[in-house]
């Protein structure tokens, strides 16, 4: 079973209260593996853009190399932020659980309000 199947099994088992469910630390460990792979991809794309910039002497080639390097830097920045969030969740599991619960509650309240708001506007339009 792949990592997605393991993660799905952990979430289902965690809801069911099974004793063999994965902990938050194990789930974040899988996330660290994913981030590590993306970090390698970002570094390779940056180096590829740098090589493209050096090798292609024309204006179009240099612009393409700079564009590839810009995306590599953006991906690296996003990955550093994700790793910081990951480390925060590992260090403070109670606060992380509270934050995740607050985000889920806010999302559901927003969805309920948007459904109620859009449902009332459509009921008045009868032709």
N, C-alpha and C positions, 0 to 999 in steps of 0.2 A: 504494500500500500504506500502511495506517495506521501509527501509531506502535507498536501492539502487534505488527503483522506485521514491522516493522523490528526490534523488540526480539527477537522469536522468531527471525528470520533471523540476527541477530547472535549469539544464543546457540548456534544450531545450527552456524553457521559457525565460531564460536570453538571448539566441541568438535571440529569436523573439521579445525581448524588452517588454515583459509583465510586468505589475506592481506588480504581485504577485510572482515574482521569488525570490528565496532565495539569501541572500547576502553571501559574502565570509565568514563573521563571523558565519552565520548559518551552512554553509557547514563545516567549521572548527570545529564547535561545535559537529556535527555528527562524525567528525574524532576523536575528543577528547573522545567520548563515545567508539569508536572502540579501541583506544589506551588504555583506562582504562580497558576494558575487556581483552586485550592482556597482560596488566600489571598483572592482577590477575592470568592469566594462567601462566605467567612466574614465578611469586612468588610461585604458587602451584607446578610447575615442579621443582623449586629449592628446596623447602621443601621436596618434594617427593624423590628427589635425595639424600638429606641429610639423610632422614629416611632410604632409601635403603642402604646408606653407613654405617649407624650405625647398622642396623639390620643384614645384611648379613656379616658374618665374613670371608667368603672365599675371595680369591684374585679376582675371577671373579666378584663376587657381588659388591665388593668395587670399582672395576674399572667401572662397570656399573653405580653405584651411582655417581662417580666422573664425568662420561660423561654426565649424566643427569644434574648435577649441572653446568657444563661448559656451556651447552646449555641455561640453565636458566639465567646465567650471560650475555651471548651474547645477548639474547632476551631483557634483561633489558637495556643493553647499547644501542641497536638499538632504543628501545622505548624512552629513554631519549633524544637521538639525534632527533627523530621525534617530540617529544614534544617541543624541543628548536626551531626547524624549524617552527612548528605550532605557537608558541608564537611570533616568529619574523614576520610571516605573519599577525598575528592579530594586532601587534603593528605598522607595517609599510606597510599598504595596497598598497600604490603607488609603493614602491620599490618592493614588492612582485609581483605586476602585471607586472612590467617591467621585472623582472627576469623570470617569467613564459613565457612572450611573447618572450624573447630572447631565452629561451630553445626551444620553439616551432619552432621559425624561424631557429635555428641551426639544429634542427632535420629534418625539411623539406629540407633545403639546403643539408644536408648530404644524405638524401634519393634520392634527384634529382641527385646529383653527383654520387652516387653509381649506380643508374639505368643507367645513361649515360655511366659511365665507364664500366659496365658489358655488356651493349648492343653493344658497339663498338667492344668488344673482341669476341662476339659470331657471329657477322655478317661476320667476316673474315674466319670462319671455314666452308667451304663448301666441301662436299665429292663427 
